[in-house]
């Protein structure tokens, strides 16, 4: 299960809209790339937050294929 969250951030000085997404993205596949492309269309900049190993264990109850260590 992949949990993703959109957060729109508008910077007062730069007037740019930033979009932040969060996900596991372990074994990046075309579905992930499509999601990231769609997210990018919602703003000027895209910030991608990749889940830490501990969070992956909590969300998926298994170790990620690509660990952070």
C-alpha positions in Angstrom: 0.0 0.0 0.0 1.4 3.4 -1.0 0.3 6.4 1.0 0.8 9.7 -0.8 0.0 13.1 0.4 0.0 16.4 -1.5 1.0 19.6 0.2 0.8 22.9 -1.6 3.2 25.5 -0.4 3.2 29.1 -1.7 6.3 31.1 -1.1 5.5 34.7 -0.3 8.7 36.1 -1.8 9.2 34.0 -4.9 5.5 33.5 -5.7 6.2 29.9 -6.7 3.9 27.1 -5.9 5.7 24.1 -4.5 4.1 20.6 -4.4 5.3 18.0 -1.9 4.6 14.3 -2.2 5.5 11.5 0.2 5.8 7.8 -0.6 7.9 4.7 -0.3 8.9 4.6 -4.0 10.8 1.4 -3.4 11.5 -0.2 -6.8 10.5 2.8 -8.8 8.1 1.8 -11.6 6.1 3.6 -14.4 3.1 4.1 -12.0 5.4 6.1 -9.7 6.8 8.1 -12.5 3.3 8.9 -13.8 2.2 10.0 -10.3 5.3 12.3 -10.0 4.6 13.8 -13.4 1.0 14.5 -12.4 2.1 16.0 -9.1 4.6 18.3 -10.9 1.8 19.7 -13.0 0.2 21.2 -9.9 3.0 23.6 -9.2 6.3 25.2 -10.2 8.5 22.9 -8.1 8.2 19.3 -6.9 9.5 18.1 -3.6 9.6 14.3 -3.2 9.9 12.9 0.3 11.0 9.2 0.4 9.9 7.2 3.4 12.6 6.0 5.8 13.0 2.2 6.4 11.1 2.4 9.8 8.1 4.1 8.1 8.1 1.5 5.4 8.0 -1.2 8.0 5.0 0.5 9.7 3.1 1.1 6.3 3.9 -2.2 4.5 5.0 -4.5 7.4 8.1 -5.5 5.4 11.6 -4.2 4.8 12.2 -2.1 1.7 14.1 -3.7 -1.2 16.5 -0.6 -1.2 17.3 0.2 2.4 18.7 3.5 3.6 21.8 1.8 4.9 
